[in-house]
Amino acid sequence: MEIKPDRDPKSLDNEETVKFANALHRYDNFLQPDADCLSPLGESLLKAGITKELNPEFVTVAIRPPSAYSGFPFIVELALSYGGKTLSQGVKIYRFANRIPLLYDEASDVVWKVVNEEVDWKRYHIPAEAPIAIISHVCSTRIPYKTVGKEYLADRPELEREVKNALREALRRLTTFLSRKGSMEMVRRKKGIYAKYLPLIARFATELSHANRPPRYRRLLEEAEAIEGQRTLEEYR
């Protein structure tokens, strides 16, 4: 900040005070608040519940480290579920606060704002019609509700930042899964092409060479499948 440490804080003008406050918000090395008083769900419980209710093709959980707003500690847990027989096309949002579901005014919630306005989905190469469910859980000693009815969470900058980071982490994992899935499908397609044409090539080669038996093309199929499979595994290891 280029402010002398022994300077009297009362001597700061308005511009310097605002600049100093912004610098405090950007500083990342403050000690994390004590979260022993909080009761997060945890990764195993979230995954078990999502698997039971949605039976997805892919599920991941991103749990952010403890943070605080106005002196109140909080933890953001966000799970992302993809595919399966239960989910339909599009993004569904399920919100929880201190283990209590929030059912109304979804469009006013900070989670809805982050999902639909703050995150660039195209960057993660995820189709708009992809069947996705986002489950958010915020636990805190004081949940930042925006109304007396406690129906949705306020867009506090600290809470919005943690939700955004958790969603980005979950989307990166989903992108890796979809890329690997596409590579495995490509391997299967190649294997189908090889299986279709290699027997014909082997038969023609046998007829043209007047050999007593066709070449061992099945061994080529096995080696090609092993090479492609190993390449895919190494790519995402």
C-alpha positions in Angstrom: 0.0 0.0 0.0 3.1 2.3 0.3 1.8 3.6 3.6 4.2 4.1 6.4 3.5 1.7 9.3 3.8 4.4 11.9 1.3 6.7 10.2 -1.8 7.7 12.2 -4.9 6.0 10.7 -6.9 9.2 11.3 -4.7 11.0 8.8 -5.8 8.8 5.9 -8.1 10.5 3.4 -11.1 8.9 1.9 -9.3 7.7 -1.2 -6.5 6.1 0.8 -9.1 4.5 3.2 -11.0 2.9 0.3 -7.8 1.7 -1.3 -6.6 0.2 2.0 -10.0 -1.6 2.5 -9.9 -3.1 -1.0 -6.3 -4.3 -0.3 -7.5 -6.0 2.9 -10.2 -7.9 0.9 -7.7 -9.0 -1.7 -5.2 -10.3 0.9 -5.2 -14.1 1.0 -2.9 -14.9 3.9 -5.2 -14.1 6.8 -5.7 -17.1 9.2 -8.9 -19.1 8.4 -11.7 -18.8 11.0 -12.3 -21.5 13.5 -14.9 -23.9 12.0 -15.2 -26.3 15.0 -18.6 -24.7 15.7 -20.0 -25.6 12.2 -21.6 -28.8 11.1 -20.9 -29.5 7.4 -22.3 -32.5 5.7 -19.0 -33.9 4.4 -18.1 -35.4 1.0 -19.1 -39.0 1.8 -22.6 -38.1 3.1 -23.2 -35.8 0.1 -22.1 -38.4 -2.4 -24.2 -41.2 -0.7 -27.3 -39.1 -0.7 -26.9 -37.9 -4.3 -26.2 -41.5 -5.5 -29.3 -42.8 -3.7 -31.7 -40.1 -5.0 -30.3 -39.3 -8.4 -28.3 -42.4 -9.4 -26.0 -40.2 -11.6 -23.4 -41.3 -14.1 -20.9 -38.9 -12.5 -20.8 -37.1 -9.2 -18.2 -34.9 -7.5 -18.1 -32.8 -4.3 -16.1 -29.5 -3.8 -15.7 -28.4 -0.2 -14.3 -24.9 0.3 -12.0 -24.0 3.3 -13.7 -22.1 6.1 -14.2 -18.4 5.4 -16.1 -15.6 7.2 -18.3 -12.6 6.5 -18.8 -9.8 9.1 -17.0 -12.0 11.6 -19.3 -15.0 11.1 -17.6 -18.2 9.9 -19.1 -20.3 7.1 -18.3 -23.3 4.9 -19.6 -23.8 1.4 -20.1 -27.4 0.1 -21.1 -27.9 -3.5 -21.9 -31.1 -5.3 -22.3 -31.6 -9.0 -24.3 -34.6 -10.5 -24.3 -35.5 -14.2 -26.4 -37.9 -16.2 -28.3 -41.0 -15.0 -31.9 -41.9 -15.5 -33.4 -39.4 -13.0 -32.1 -36.1 -14.3 -33.6 -34.4 -17.4 -31.9 -32.0 -19.7 -30.7 -28.7 -18.3 -29.3 -27.5 -14.9 -31.2 -28.1 -11.7 -30.3 -26.3 -8.5 -30.9 -27.7 -5.0 -30.1 -25.4 -2.1 -29.5 -26.1 1.5 -28.5 -23.9 4.5 -27.5 -25.6 7.8 -29.0 -28.8 6.4 -32.4 -27.2 5.8 -33.7 -27.2 2.1 -34.5 -23.8 0.6 -37.5 -24.2 -1.6 -38.6 -20.7 -2.7 -37.3 -17.7 -4.6 -34.5 -19.6 -6.3 -33.8 -16.8 -8.8 -33.0 -14.4 -6.0 -30.4 -16.7 -4.3 -26.7 -16.1 -4.6 -26.2 -19.7 -5.9 -28.6 -19.1 -8.8 -26.7 -15.9 -9.6 -23.4 -17.7 -9.7 -24.6 -20.6 -11.8 -26.5 -18.5 -14.4 -24.6 -15.2 -14.5 -21.1 -15.5 -13.0 -19.7 -18.7 -14.5 -18.9 -19.0 -18.2 -20.2 -22.6 -19.0 -18.8 -22.4 -22.6 -15.3 -22.3 -21.2 -15.8 -25.8 -19.8 -17.2 -27.2 -23.1 -20.3 -28.6 -21.4 -23.4 -28.7 -23.7 -26.4 -26.5 -22.6 -28.7 -29.5 -22.7 -26.5 -31.6 -20.4 -28.4 -33.2 -17.5 -26.8 -31.6 -14.5 -27.8 -31.1 -10.9 -26.0 -28.7 -8.5 -26.5 -29.2 -4.8 -25.2 -26.4 -2.6 -25.0 -26.4 1.2 -23.9 -23.4 3.3 -23.4 -23.9 7.0 -22.7 -21.0 9.3 -23.3 -19.6 12.8 -25.4 -17.0 11.0 -26.7 -17.7 7.5 -26.9 -14.5 5.4 -30.6 -14.6 4.5 -31.8 -11.7 2.6 -35.4 -11.7 4.0 -37.1 -12.5 7.2 -38.7 -15.5 5.6 -35.3 -17.2 5.2 -36.0 -18.3 1.7 -32.8 -17.4 -0.1 -29.2 -16.4 0.6 -28.0 -12.8 0.1 -25.2 -12.2 -2.4 -22.5 -11.3 0.1 -19.2 -11.0 -1.7 -17.4 -13.5 0.5 -20.2 -16.1 0.1 -20.4 -15.4 -3.7 -16.7 -15.9 -4.1 -16.7 -19.3 -2.3 -19.7 -20.6 -4.2 -18.0 -19.5 -7.5 -14.7 -21.2 -6.7 -16.5 -24.4 -5.6 -18.5 -24.5 -8.8 -15.5 -23.9 -11.0 -13.7 -26.8 -9.3 -16.6 -29.1 -9.8 -16.9 -28.1 -13.5 -13.2 -28.7 -14.1 -13.7 -32.3 -12.8 -16.8 -32.8 -15.0 -14.8 -31.5 -18.0 -12.1 -34.1 -17.4 -14.7 -36.9 -17.0 -16.4 -35.9 -20.3 -13.1 -35.7 -22.1 -12.1 -39.2 -20.9 -15.5 -40.5 -21.8 -15.2 -39.1 -25.3 -11.8 -40.7 -25.7 -13.0 -44.1 -24.6 -15.9 -43.9 -27.1 -13.4 -43.1 -29.8 -11.4 -46.2 -28.8 -14.6 -48.3 -29.1 -15.4 -46.8 -32.5 -11.9 -47.6 -33.8 -12.1 -51.1 -32.5 -15.4 -51.5 -34.4 -13.8 -50.4 -37.6 -10.9 -52.7 -37.2 -13.1 -55.6 -36.4 -15.2 -54.9 -39.5 -12.5 -54.6 -42.1 -9.5 -56.6 -40.9 -11.3 -60.0 -41.5 -12.0 -58.8 -45.1 -8.4 -57.7 -45.7 -7.2 -61.0 -44.2 -9.4 -63.0 -46.5 -8.4 -61.1 -49.6 -4.7 -61.4 -48.7 -5.1 -65.1 -48.3 -6.8 -65.5 -51.7 -4.3 -63.3 -53.5 -1.3 -65.1 -51.9 -2.8 -68.5 -52.2 -1.9 -69.2 -48.6 -3.1 -72.2 -46.7 -4.5 -70.1 -43.8 -5.3 -66.4 -43.2 -3.0 -64.1 -41.2 -3.6 -63.8 -37.5 -5.5 -60.6 -37.6 -7.2 -61.1 -34.2 -3.8 -60.5 -32.6 -3.6 -57.1 -34.3 -7.1 -56.3 -32.9 -6.0 -57.1 -29.4 -2.7 -55.1 -29.7 -4.6 -52.1 -31.2 -7.1 -52.1 -28.4 -4.4 -52.4 -25.7 -2.4 -49.4 -27.2 -5.4 -47.2 -27.5 -6.6 -48.0 -24.0 -3.2 -47.4 -22.5 -3.0 -44.1 -24.4 -6.3 -42.9 -22.9 -5.3 -43.9 -19.4 -2.0 -42.2 -19.6 -3.6 -39.0 -20.9 -5.8 -38.6 -17.8 -3.5 -40.2 -15.2 
